[in-house]
Amino acid sequence: MVSSINNSTKNNQKYGTPKLDALPAAYSYVSLPDISDRHFWDSLPSDYKRERLTLSEKAMSASWPEILMSDYLRFSKDGNRVLFEEKFFTRRRMLTQLVMGECIENKGRFLPKIIDGLYLILGETTWCLPAHNSYIRDTKQYTYPDTSRPVVDLFAAETAAILAVAEKLLRPILKDISSFISSTIDSALYERVLSPYLHFHFWWKGNGLEPMCNWTPWITQNILLTAFTRPNDKWCKSKLSSDDMIHTGETGTADAVDDTCSDNCEIGVDFTLHAKVSKEQLSNRYIASPQLAALLCDENGLADPPDWSHRHLLPTQEELSEIYASAVSSVHHFLKEYAEDGCCDEGAQYYSHAGLCLFGCLSLLKDISGIFPKISEGSTSFSEKNYSKTSDGSLSSSEYEHEFSKDKAKIQNIATYIMKVHVGDNYYVNFADCSPHAGRRGAREYLFGELVSEPGMMDFAAMDYQRETWSERLQENEENLWYHVLNAKCHEKMMKRKTDSYTSSLSGDETSLAASSFIARSPAAVSKNSDTFCTGDAWFPSTGLMVTRDSHFVLAVKAGDNADSHNHNDVGSFILYKNNKPFIIDLGVGSYTKKTFSKDRYDIWTMQSQYHNLPSFYDADGRLLMEHDGAEFRATDVSCHMDESRSQLSMELQAAYPGLDGTFTRSVSLRKNSANVNYLSSCADISDGPVNTLTAGVSATDTPASTLTANVSDIDTPVIINDYYNGKLKLIENIICYEKPEIIEHTKDSSHIIRIGDTGTLLAEGFSTVRIEDLPITDARLGETWKHSCYRIQLTASEKTVMIGLM
């Protein structure tokens, strides 16, 4: 591992990692209202304080989880992540809720349990998850943690930020209990996170040689919170090793003592009171304990030995400058990898850890410096002379934009991406590992909108926040303490914000998002009877994602390739919502295990193309051909068209299936505001007739003839999937739905009508057989969204051209 560290150092030198010799003159610390700021905490709305205290009291009554090494080792033994992680995150959530309660109440009621929590977390062997315990990206995890070389992963950094913010908020009262509490936290933060960050180049920091992901802004945000919340009255660092301890020679005299941090000792010794006794002689080596006690004890009977200095590790000014510059560099690396259209290729759920953590970085950098200083490759210093000051002496906000000005449009698109993939209520377009329940919107989205001057984004966040339950508003399951402080700061603003003016403006062609060239200029879909807040159509060329909508439907279709972060093999798949209800779905991902991020990832059924809304192919011997993972397995000849009446995405998918023997083309379209949105309810001869529910393959010739005379192709369906395949393999279309499908008696010419619960109807043409498979939802993570079984409809093609209509 030594060679790895040396190579990292050489890479940093080779690629000119920017450094600052000193922080800007306008430098300050992360702005947090500590417990002594009673104006802030006491002025919070009474209902907000009541609900917060309810969560704090819930944490107060709970027991701290016991974490054993055997819990940590479960991952290496059987791949189980849940057992350890549930205990790990429960501790942090409890601490966060207790700290918020103490800041609000300020009575000391929660303090004893808070201190228990602080020391429990400080006593953990490692803050890195077992699934992340490696030093080089995508390499095998070490079974046991190496405490001499702490790994700074997502949750080591987040743990540090939680402890740092907790200590900062409670510092005024912790120091009255014992200064050792804060200094113990400071030293642990330095040893476990800040020192490793400064001395080893973790891959997520960026080097221009590999793609970044949500790890970069997520960890960088928490590094900034950790470093720039440390005490600001005195900067020092005393690193003690075996060589720093007092040593005596043959003469019995002591070597010099490092007392650099004597001011940070809980008990300071005034040697002027002991003129006849040298500092070196105040030692158990030379003086008996009663005499030492008489010389050293304070009024409380405490004695601090001068020959063993109190250790309090804090980052120096030089190290803070390096952390600051490295954070700016990492943000640049992240932005460089991000597409101009702002699409999060990991999906809407990961926007909270990618886009919103980018906001965290930008917000904190602004908070710390007042600007983003311009750093160019090879730069070694920062000069304030190029920046103008406002009348109050602070650097102008226009200069804050200077460092990232070239990415301004991209950052705005990243911010507003989450609006473009919103379906309605708490549903979002989801591909890959993303869940359709991607989280509710709140303070960070609101502040991100404020940061990029997008009032529509602020409205979007406020509207969602106003609809939420108290549990959702207060993010009961969120462990990051800083997010809860932001929530307290923004709660009243979001609750009082009027969004009617923006919602009404969406009825026209120009919206507040019109600056984005990736949104079609089509009317937004806002139903008169719905509180759904949504934008117009969106096209993301970076991932080949089209999102289109009308007053009833939200259709999402994905082209792109199978190399996205958190990828599933889903090129060409689509998702459909009707009246904000899941109609044709993407299942998402189950609970993470050792296999999830290994070479065996695509053995997991939810990752495979056959469990997405895609065809599978079979040869004469029944061997299955599915899509494969990798950038080369992709859609080609992609064409997207969107206007006020119709949207369509077309593509060639032969390259997505390794060895496919012929052309396979797909087009998916939405005819907007069609009158035919509920076909079955208007057809008495079907809806009043018998329903044949099938659970096995049934040939069309085995099904009684229907009284219908029309072909499916004659019915004007709002959503149409047209597929053409000219090879010789058997093609079976897979359609995944949430509500139970029931086959209505088929029409003539290989056409079928399938009722899907109470949501809608599927009409299929060009298929000989229909089979419906029950997909039991037994995984806990999948069960958070899908409360009962899902279903796979399999349609065996009898023609080269097949059509599926949805209404």
C-alpha positions in Angstrom: 0.0 0.0 0.0 3.0 2.3 0.5 3.6 2.2 -3.3 0.0 3.2 -3.9 0.4 6.2 -1.7 3.6 7.2 -3.4 2.0 6.8 -6.8 -0.9 9.0 -5.7 1.5 11.7 -4.6 3.3 11.5 -8.0 -0.1 11.7 -9.8 -1.0 14.8 -7.7 2.3 16.4 -8.8 2.0 15.3 -12.4 -1.5 16.7 -12.8 -0.9 19.9 -10.9 -3.5 19.6 -8.2 -4.2 23.3 -7.4 -3.3 24.6 -3.9 -3.8 27.8 -2.1 -1.1 29.2 0.2 -3.7 31.0 2.2 -7.5 31.3 2.4 -9.1 34.5 1.1 -9.3 37.4 3.4 -13.1 37.1 3.4 -12.8 33.6 4.8 -15.2 32.6 7.5 -16.6 29.4 9.1 -19.7 27.5 8.2 -22.6 29.5 9.4 -24.6 27.5 12.0 -26.9 28.7 14.7 -25.5 27.2 17.9 -27.5 26.5 21.0 -26.7 30.0 22.4 -28.5 31.6 19.4 -31.8 31.6 21.2 -33.3 34.1 18.8 -33.1 31.5 16.1 -34.2 28.4 18.0 -36.9 30.1 20.1 -38.4 31.8 17.1 -39.1 28.6 15.2 -42.9 28.0 14.8 -44.5 26.3 17.8 -45.8 23.4 15.8 -42.4 22.8 14.2 -40.8 22.7 17.6 -43.5 20.4 18.9 -43.0 17.9 16.1 -39.3 18.0 16.4 -39.4 17.3 20.1 -41.7 14.4 19.5 -38.9 12.8 17.4 -36.3 13.7 20.0 -38.3 12.1 22.7 -38.7 9.0 20.5 -34.9 8.8 20.2 -34.6 9.5 24.0 -36.7 6.4 24.7 -34.9 4.1 22.3 -31.8 2.0 23.2 -28.5 2.6 21.6 -27.8 -0.3 19.2 -24.8 -2.5 20.1 -22.4 -3.0 17.2 -20.2 -6.0 17.3 -17.3 -6.9 15.0 -19.3 -10.0 14.0 -21.9 -7.6 12.6 -19.2 -5.9 10.6 -18.0 -9.2 9.3 -21.4 -10.4 8.0 -20.7 -8.6 4.7 -17.5 -10.6 4.0 -19.2 -13.9 5.1 -22.5 -13.8 3.3 -22.9 -10.4 1.7 -25.5 -9.2 4.2 -25.2 -5.4 4.5 -28.5 -4.7 6.3 -27.6 -6.1 9.7 -24.6 -3.8 10.3 -25.9 -0.8 8.4 -29.2 -0.6 10.3 -27.4 -0.4 13.6 -24.8 2.0 12.2 -27.4 4.4 10.8 -29.8 4.1 13.7 -27.1 5.5 16.1 -26.5 8.5 13.8 -30.2 9.2 13.3 -30.8 9.1 17.1 -27.9 11.4 17.8 -29.2 13.9 15.2 -32.7 13.9 16.6 -31.4 14.4 20.2 -29.2 17.3 19.2 -32.1 19.0 17.4 -34.3 18.5 20.5 -31.6 19.9 22.8 -31.1 23.0 20.6 -34.8 23.7 20.6 -35.5 23.0 24.2 -32.2 24.1 25.8 -32.9 22.5 29.2 -30.2 19.8 29.3 -32.8 17.0 29.1 -31.3 15.3 26.2 -27.6 16.0 27.0 -26.7 12.8 28.9 -28.0 10.6 26.1 -26.3 12.9 23.5 -23.0 12.4 25.3 -23.6 8.6 25.3 -24.2 8.7 21.6 -21.1 10.9 20.9 -18.8 8.5 22.7 -20.4 5.4 21.3 -19.7 6.7 17.7 -16.2 7.9 18.7 -15.6 4.4 20.1 -16.5 2.6 16.8 -13.5 0.8 15.3 -14.2 2.4 11.9 -16.7 4.7 10.4 -16.3 3.1 6.9 -19.0 0.6 5.9 -17.7 -2.9 5.3 -18.9 -2.8 1.7 -16.6 0.2 1.1 -13.5 -1.0 2.9 -11.0 -0.7 0.1 -8.4 1.9 -1.0 -8.5 1.6 -4.8 -11.8 1.9 -6.7 -13.6 -1.4 -7.6 -11.2 -3.6 -5.8 -12.0 -6.3 -3.2 -12.9 -5.1 0.2 -10.6 -5.9 3.1 -12.4 -8.1 5.7 -11.2 -6.1 8.7 -10.6 -2.4 8.9 -7.0 -1.0 9.1 -7.3 1.6 11.9 -3.8 3.0 11.0 -5.1 3.9 7.5 -8.8 5.0 7.8 -10.8 4.7 4.6 -12.8 7.9 3.9 -15.9 6.6 2.3 -19.4 8.1 2.0 -20.3 7.4 5.6 -16.9 7.9 7.3 -17.2 11.5 5.9 -20.8 11.8 6.8 -20.2 10.5 10.4 -17.5 13.1 10.7 -19.9 15.8 9.5 -22.6 14.7 11.9 -20.1 14.8 14.9 -18.6 18.1 13.7 -22.0 19.8 13.4 -23.2 18.4 16.7 -20.1 19.6 18.5 -20.4 23.1 16.8 -24.1 23.4 17.8 -23.6 22.3 21.4 -20.1 23.8 21.9 -21.2 26.6 24.3 -22.6 24.0 26.7 -20.2 21.1 26.1 -17.3 23.3 27.2 -19.0 23.9 30.6 -19.2 20.2 31.1 -15.6 19.4 30.0 -13.4 20.8 27.3 -12.2 17.2 26.7 -15.5 16.4 24.9 -14.9 18.9 22.1 -11.1 18.2 21.9 -11.8 14.4 21.7 -14.2 15.0 18.9 -11.8 17.3 17.1 -8.9 14.9 17.4 -11.0 12.0 16.1 -12.2 14.0 13.2 -8.6 14.9 12.3 -7.2 11.4 12.7 -10.0 9.5 11.0 -11.0 11.9 8.2 -9.1 15.1 7.7 -5.6 13.6 7.9 -6.4 10.8 5.5 -8.0 13.3 3.2 -4.9 15.4 3.2 -2.4 12.6 2.8 -4.0 10.0 0.4 -5.6 10.6 -2.9 -8.9 8.7 -2.7 -10.3 8.1 -6.2 -13.4 10.1 -5.6 -11.4 13.3 -5.2 -10.9 13.3 -8.9 -7.7 13.1 -11.1 -9.1 13.7 -14.6 -8.5 10.0 -15.4 -11.7 8.3 -14.4 -15.4 9.1 -14.2 -16.9 10.6 -11.1 -20.2 9.8 -9.4 -22.2 11.0 -6.4 -19.3 10.0 -4.1 -17.4 13.2 -5.1 -19.9 15.9 -4.0 -21.3 13.8 -1.2 -18.0 13.3 0.5 -16.6 16.7 -0.4 -19.6 18.4 1.2 -19.0 16.5 4.4 -15.3 17.2 4.4 -16.0 20.9 4.2 -18.5 20.6 7.1 -16.0 18.7 9.1 -13.0 21.1 8.6 -14.7 24.4 8.6 -16.7 24.0 11.8 -13.7 23.5 14.0 -12.8 26.0 16.7 -11.9 29.4 15.3 -10.3 31.1 18.3 -6.9 29.4 18.0 -5.4 27.3 15.3 -2.9 24.7 16.3 -2.0 21.1 15.9 0.2 19.0 18.1 1.0 15.6 16.7 2.3 13.3 19.4 4.1 10.1 18.6 6.5 8.0 20.6 9.3 10.5 19.8 7.2 13.4 21.3 7.0 11.9 24.7 9.3 12.9 27.5 12.5 10.9 27.4 15.3 10.9 30.0 18.9 10.2 29.5 21.6 8.7 31.7 21.9 12.0 33.6 18.2 11.8 34.5 17.3 15.2 32.8 14.3 15.4 30.7 14.2 16.4 27.0 12.2 19.5 26.0 8.5 19.2 26.1 6.2 20.2 23.2 3.7 22.5 24.8 2.4 24.0 21.6 -1.2 23.3 22.6 -0.9 24.2 26.3 -3.7 26.8 25.8 -6.0 24.0 24.8 -5.3 22.0 28.0 -8.3 21.7 30.3 -6.0 22.7 33.2 -3.1 25.1 32.5 -0.1 25.3 34.8 1.2 28.8 35.6 5.0 28.2 36.0 5.6 31.7 37.2 4.1 30.6 40.5 6.8 28.0 40.8 10.0 30.0 40.1 12.2 27.6 41.9 10.8 24.5 40.2 11.6 24.0 36.5 8.9 22.7 34.2 11.0 19.5 33.5 11.2 18.8 37.3 7.4 18.9 37.8 7.3 15.1 37.1 6.4 12.0 39.0 10.0 11.0 38.3 11.4 13.6 40.7 8.6 14.7 43.0 6.3 12.6 45.2 2.6 12.8 44.5 1.7 14.9 47.6 4.2 17.6 46.6 3.0 17.5 43.0 -0.6 17.8 44.1 0.2 20.8 46.2 1.9 22.5 43.3 -0.5 21.5 40.5 -4.0 21.1 41.8 -6.6 23.7 41.0 -9.5 24.7 43.3 -11.4 21.5 42.2 -8.5 19.2 43.1 -7.6 18.5 39.4 -4.0 18.3 38.4 -2.7 18.4 34.9 0.8 16.9 34.3 3.1 19.4 32.4 5.3 16.6 31.2 2.5 15.0 29.2 0.7 17.7 27.2 -2.9 17.4 26.3 -3.4 16.5 22.7 -5.9 18.5 20.6 -5.6 17.9 16.9 -7.0 20.6 14.6 -6.2 21.4 11.0 -3.7 24.2 10.5 -4.3 27.3 8.4 -2.2 25.7 5.7 -4.2 22.5 5.8 -7.5 24.3 5.7 -6.2 26.1 2.6 -5.4 22.7 1.0 -8.7 21.3 2.0 -10.5 24.3 0.5 -8.5 24.1 -2.8 -8.9 20.3 -3.1 -12.7 20.7 -2.6 -12.9 23.2 -5.4 -10.8 20.9 -7.6 -13.1 18.0 -6.8 -16.2 20.0 -7.7 -14.6 20.8 -11.1 -13.9 17.2 -11.7 -17.5 16.3 -10.9 -18.9 19.0 -13.1 -16.6 18.1 -16.0 -18.0 14.6 -16.0 -21.6 15.8 -15.7 -23.6 16.2 -18.9 -24.7 19.7 -20.0 -28.3 18.7 -19.9 -28.1 18.1 -16.1 -29.4 14.5 -16.2 -28.4 12.3 -13.3 -27.6 9.0 -15.0 -28.1 7.3 -11.6 -31.7 8.4 -11.5 -34.0 10.7 -9.5 -33.3 9.0 -6.2 -29.6 9.6 -6.5 -30.2 13.3 -7.3 -30.3 13.7 -3.5 -26.7 12.5 -3.3 -25.4 14.0 -6.6 -27.2 17.2 -7.5 -28.1 18.2 -4.0 -24.7 17.4 -2.6 -23.3 19.6 -5.4 -25.5 22.3 -4.0 -24.0 21.5 -0.6 -20.5 22.0 -1.9 -21.3 25.2 -3.7 -23.2 26.6 -0.7 -20.5 25.7 1.8 -17.7 27.1 -0.4 -19.7 30.4 -0.7 -20.3 30.4 3.0 -16.7 29.8 3.8 -15.1 32.3 1.5 -17.8 34.6 0.2 -16.4 33.8 -3.3 -15.1 30.9 -5.3 -11.5 32.0 -5.9 -10.2 31.4 -9.4 -7.7 28.4 -9.4 -6.0 27.4 -12.5 -3.8 24.4 -13.0 -0.4 25.0 -11.5 -1.6 28.0 -9.4 0.0 28.2 -6.0 -1.5 31.4 -4.5 -4.6 33.4 -4.2 -4.7 37.1 -4.6 -7.7 39.2 -3.4 -6.8 42.1 -5.6 -8.8 40.8 -8.5 -12.0 40.8 -6.5 -14.2 43.8 -5.7 -15.7 44.4 -2.3 -19.2 45.6 -1.5 -20.0 48.5 0.9 -20.0 46.2 3.9 -16.5 44.9 3.1 -17.4 41.5 1.8 -16.5 40.2 -1.6 -19.1 40.8 -4.2 -21.5 37.9 -5.0 -20.8 38.2 -8.7 -17.3 37.0 -7.9 -18.8 34.1 -6.1 -20.0 32.9 -9.5 -16.6 33.5 -11.2 -15.0 30.1 -10.4 -17.9 28.1 -11.8 -19.3 30.7 -14.2 -18.6 28.6 -17.3 -20.8 25.9 -15.7 -23.6 28.1 -14.8 -26.1 26.7 -17.3 -25.1 23.2 -16.4 -25.5 23.8 -12.7 -29.0 25.2 -13.3 -29.9 22.1 -15.4 -28.6 19.9 -12.6 -30.7 21.8 -10.1 -34.0 21.6 -12.1 -33.5 18.0 -13.4 -35.6 16.7 -10.5 -38.6 18.7 -11.6 -38.4 17.3 -15.1 -38.6 13.7 -14.0 -41.3 14.3 -11.4 -44.5 12.3 -12.2 -46.8 13.5 -9.5 -47.2 13.3 -5.7 -44.2 11.2 -4.6 -43.6 9.3 -7.8 -40.6 9.9 -10.1 -39.4 8.5 -13.3 -37.0 5.7 -12.3 -34.5 3.7 -14.2 -31.5 1.7 -13.0 -31.2 1.4 -9.2 -33.5 4.3 -8.6 -36.8 3.8 -6.8 -40.0 5.5 -8.1 -40.2 7.0 -4.5 -37.2 9.2 -4.9 -37.9 11.2 -1.8 -39.8 14.3 -1.0 -38.6 17.8 -1.7 -37.6 20.3 1.0 -34.9 22.7 2.2 -32.0 21.7 0.0 -34.1 21.8 -3.2 -35.5 25.2 -2.1 -32.0 26.6 -1.3 -30.6 25.1 -4.6 -33.3 27.0 -6.5 -32.3 30.1 -4.6 -28.6 29.6 -5.3 -29.2 29.3 -9.1 -32.0 32.0 -9.1 -34.7 29.6 -10.2 -37.9 30.7 -8.4 -39.8 27.8 -10.1 -37.5 25.4 -8.3 -38.2 27.1 -5.0 -41.9 26.9 -5.7 -41.6 23.2 -6.6 -39.8 22.4 -3.3 -42.2 24.6 -1.3 -45.3 23.0 -2.9 -44.1 19.5 -2.2 -43.1 20.4 1.4 -46.5 21.9 2.1 -48.2 18.6 1.1 -46.0 16.4 3.2 -46.7 14.8 6.5 -44.7 16.0 9.5 -42.7 12.8 9.3 -41.8 13.5 5.7 -41.0 17.2 6.4 -38.7 16.4 9.2 -37.0 13.5 7.4 -37.2 11.2 10.3 -34.9 8.6 8.6 -32.2 11.2 7.6 -29.0 11.0 9.6 -27.2 14.1 8.3 -27.6 16.7 11.0 -26.7 19.6 8.7 -29.7 18.9 6.5 -32.0 19.2 9.6 -30.5 22.6 10.4 -31.2 23.7 6.9 -34.7 22.4 7.3 -35.2 24.5 10.4 -33.8 27.6 8.6 -36.2 27.2 5.7 -39.3 25.6 7.2 -41.3 28.8 7.7 -40.3 30.2 4.3 -41.4 27.1 2.5 -44.7 26.9 4.4 -45.6 30.5 3.7 -44.5 30.6 0.1 -47.2 31.1 -2.4 -46.9 29.0 -5.5 -50.1 29.9 -7.4 -48.5 32.4 -9.6 -45.9 30.0 -10.9 -48.3 27.2 -11.3 -50.6 29.3 -13.5 -47.6 30.5 -15.6 -47.1 26.9 -16.6 -50.1 27.0 -18.9 -48.2 29.0 -21.4 -45.2 28.2 -23.6 -42.7 30.2 -21.5 -41.8 28.9 -18.1 -39.2 29.8 -15.6 -37.2 26.9 -16.9 -37.2 28.2 -20.5 -33.5 28.9 -20.2 -32.9 25.2 -20.5 -32.6 24.1 -24.1 -33.4 20.6 -23.1 -37.1 21.3 -22.3 -39.4 21.3 -25.2 -41.6 24.4 -25.6 -44.8 22.6 -25.0 -47.6 23.4 -22.6 -47.1 22.0 -19.1 -49.5 19.4 -17.9 -51.4 20.6 -14.9 -54.7 19.0 -14.3 -57.4 21.3 -12.9 -58.3 18.5 -10.4 -54.7 17.8 -9.5 -52.1 19.4 -7.2 -49.4 17.9 -9.4 -46.6 20.4 -10.1 -44.8 19.5 -13.3 -43.0 21.0 -16.3 -43.3 20.4 -20.0 -41.5 17.7 -22.0 -37.8 17.0 -21.4 -35.2 15.4 -23.6 -31.8 14.4 -22.1 -29.4 13.5 -25.0 -26.7 12.4 -22.5 -28.6 9.4 -21.5 -31.1 9.2 -24.3 -34.0 9.8 -21.9 -37.3 11.3 -23.1 -39.9 12.4 -20.6 -43.2 13.5 -22.1 -46.6 14.2 -20.6 -50.2 15.4 -21.0 -53.1 15.8 -18.6 -53.4 12.1 -18.0 -50.1 10.3 -18.9 -46.4 10.6 -18.1 -44.3 8.5 -20.4 -40.5 8.0 -20.1 -38.4 6.1 -22.6 -34.7 5.4 -22.3 -32.3 4.9 -25.2 -28.6 5.5 -24.3 -26.4 2.5 -23.3 -25.9 0.0 -20.6 -22.9 1.7 -18.9 -24.7 4.2 -16.6 -23.8 4.4 -13.0 -26.0 1.9 -11.0 -26.9 0.5 -14.5 -29.6 -2.0 -15.3 -29.7 -3.6 -18.7 -32.6 -1.5 -19.8 -31.8 0.2 -23.1 -35.1 0.8 -25.0 -37.3 0.3 -21.9 -40.2 2.6 -21.0 -42.3 3.6 -18.0 -45.9 4.8 -18.0 -47.9 6.5 -15.4 -51.6 7.3 -15.7 -53.3 9.9 -13.5 -50.2 9.7 -11.3 -50.6 6.0 -10.8 -48.0 3.4 -11.8 -49.2 1.7 -15.0 -46.2 0.1 -16.7 -43.3 0.1 -14.3 -39.6 -0.3 -13.7 -39.2 -2.4 -10.5 -36.0 -0.7 -9.3 -33.4 -2.5 -7.2 -33.7 -4.8 -4.1 -31.7 -4.5 -0.9 -28.0 -4.0 -1.5 -25.8 -7.1 -1.0 -22.3 -8.2 -1.8 -23.4 -9.3 -5.2 -25.0 -5.9 -6.1 -21.7 -4.2 -6.9 -19.7 -7.2 -8.0 -19.0 -9.1 -11.3 -22.2 -11.1 -10.6 -24.4 -8.0 -10.5 -26.5 -9.1 -13.5 -27.3 -12.4 -12.0 -29.8 -10.4 -10.0 -33.2 -10.7 -11.7 -34.2 -7.1 -11.4 -31.1 -6.0 -13.3 -31.9 -8.1 -16.4 -33.6 -6.9 -19.5 -36.2 -9.7 -19.4 -37.6 -8.0 -16.3 -37.9 -4.6 -17.9 -40.3 -3.5 -20.6 -38.2 -5.0 -23.4 -38.2 -8.1 -25.7 -36.3 -11.3 -25.0 -35.2 -13.6 -27.8 -35.0 -17.4 -27.8 -33.3 -19.8 -30.2 -34.6 -23.1 -31.4 -33.2 -24.8 -28.3 -34.9 -22.4 -25.9 -31.7 -20.5 -25.0 -32.4 -17.0 -23.8 -30.8 -13.9 -25.4 -31.0 -10.7 -23.3 -29.3 -7.4 -23.3 -25.7 -7.2 -22.0 -24.0 -4.6 -19.8 -21.4 -2.2 -21.2 -21.1 1.0 -23.2 -21.0 -1.0 -26.5 -24.5 -2.4 -25.8 -26.5 0.6 -26.8 -29.2 2.1 -28.9 -28.3 3.5 -32.3 -30.1 5.7 -34.8 -31.9 7.5 -31.9 -34.4 10.1 -32.9 -36.5 12.2 -30.6 -39.4 14.3 -31.7 -41.6 16.4 -29.3 -44.3 19.0 -30.0 -47.6 20.1 -28.5 -49.6 17.2 -30.0 -47.2 14.3 -30.1 -43.9 13.0 -28.7 -41.9 10.0 -30.1 -38.6 8.3 -29.4 -37.3 5.9 -32.0 -34.2 3.7 -32.0 -32.4 0.7 -33.3 -31.6 -1.9 -30.6 -29.7 -4.7 -32.4 -26.5 -3.6 -30.7 -27.9 -3.9 -27.2 -28.4 -7.7 -27.7 -25.1 -9.5 -28.2 -25.3 -11.7 -31.3 -28.8 -10.7 -32.3 -29.3 -12.1 -35.8 -31.4 -9.2 -37.3 -32.5 -5.7 -37.0 -34.8 -4.7 -34.1 -36.3 -1.2 -34.2 -38.5 0.3 -31.6 -40.6 3.5 -31.5 -42.6 4.7 -28.5 -45.0 7.6 -28.8 -47.5 9.6 -26.9 -50.4 11.3 -28.7 -51.2 14.0 -26.2 -54.7 14.7 -24.8 -56.3 11.8 -26.6 -60.0 11.3 -26.0 -59.4 7.6 -25.6 -58.0 7.2 -22.1 -60.4 4.6 -20.7 -61.3 2.2 -23.4 -62.8 -0.6 -21.4 -65.2 1.5 -19.5 -66.8 2.7 -22.7 -67.1 -0.8 -24.2 -70.1 -2.5 -22.5 -69.7 -5.7 -24.5 -66.3 -6.2 -22.9 -66.5 -4.6 -19.5 -69.8 -6.4 -18.8 -68.7 -9.8 -20.2 -66.6 -12.6 -18.7 -63.0 -12.0 -17.8 -60.5 -14.8 -18.5 -57.6 -14.6 -15.9 -54.6 -16.6 -17.2 -51.5 -17.6 -15.3 -50.0 -19.8 -18.0 -49.4 -19.6 -21.7 -52.5 -19.6 -23.7 -52.8 -19.8 -27.5 -55.1 -17.4 -29.3 -56.8 -20.4 -30.9 -57.6 -21.7 -27.4 -59.4 -18.6 -26.3 -63.1 -18.1 -27.2 -63.8 -15.6 -29.8 -64.7 -12.1 -28.7 -67.8 -10.3 -29.8 -65.5 -7.4 -30.8 -65.0 -6.9 -34.6 -62.4 -4.2 -34.6 -58.6 -4.9 -34.8 -56.5 -3.4 -32.0 -54.7 -1.3 -34.7 -58.0 0.4 -35.4 -58.3 1.8 -31.9 -56.7 5.2 -31.4 -54.6 4.6 -28.3 -52.7 7.5 -26.6 -49.5 5.5 -26.1 -48.1 3.2 -28.8 -45.1 0.9 -28.9 -44.2 -0.3 -32.4 -41.5 -3.0 -32.7 -40.0 -4.5 -35.9 -37.7 -7.6 -35.9 -36.5 -9.3 -39.1 -34.4 -12.1 -37.5 -35.3 -15.8 -37.0 -35.3 -16.0 -33.2 -38.5 -16.2 -31.2 -39.4 -12.7 -29.9 -41.3 -12.4 -26.6 -42.3 -9.0 -25.3 -42.0 -8.4 -21.6 -44.3 -5.9 -19.9 -44.0 -5.3 -16.2 -47.1 -3.8 -14.4 -48.1 -3.2 -10.8 -51.8 -3.9 -10.9 -53.0 -7.4 -11.7 -53.6 -8.0 -15.4 -56.7 -9.9 -16.7 -56.9 -11.1 -20.2 -60.1 -10.0 -22.0 -61.1 -12.4 -24.8 -58.9 -11.8 -27.8 -60.0 -10.2 -31.0 -59.3 -11.5 -34.4 -55.9 -11.5 -36.2 -53.7 -12.2 -33.2 -54.9 -9.3 -31.2 -55.4 -9.2 -27.5 -56.9 -6.9 -24.9 -55.7 -7.0 -21.3 -57.2 -5.1 -18.4 -54.5 -3.9 -15.9 -56.3 -3.5 -12.6 -58.3 -0.3 -12.5 -55.5 1.7 -14.0 -55.8 1.1 -17.8 -55.8 -1.2 -20.7 -53.1 -2.9 -22.9 -54.0 -3.7 -26.5 -51.6 -6.0 -28.4 -51.4 -6.9 -32.0 -49.2 -9.4 -33.8 -48.9 -11.9 -31.0 -50.0 -15.6 -30.9 -49.9 -16.2 -27.1 -50.2 -14.3 -23.9 -48.7 -15.4 -20.5 -49.0 -13.7 -17.2 -46.4 -14.3 -14.4 -46.8 -13.3 -10.8 -43.6 -11.6 -9.4 -43.8 -11.9 -5.6 -42.2 -8.9 -3.8 -40.3 -10.4 -0.9 -37.3 -8.0 -0.7 -37.6 -5.3 1.9 -36.3 -2.5 -0.3 -38.6 -3.4 -3.2 -41.4 -3.7 -0.7 -41.1 -0.1 0.3 -42.6 0.9 -3.0 -44.5 -2.2 -4.3 -46.9 -3.3 -1.5 -48.0 -6.4 -3.3 -46.9 -8.7 -6.1 -46.0 -7.2 -9.5 -46.7 -8.9 -12.8 -44.9 -9.7 -16.0 -47.0 -10.0 -19.2 -45.2 -12.1 -21.9 -46.5 -11.7 -25.4 -45.1 -14.2 -28.1 -44.8 -12.5 -31.5 -46.3 -14.1 -34.5 -45.4 -11.2 -36.9 -42.3 -9.3 -37.8 -44.1 -6.0 -36.8 -45.9 -5.9 -33.5 -47.8 -3.2 -31.7 -48.7 -2.5 -28.1 -51.2 0.2 -27.3 -51.8 1.6 -23.8 -54.7 3.6 -22.6 
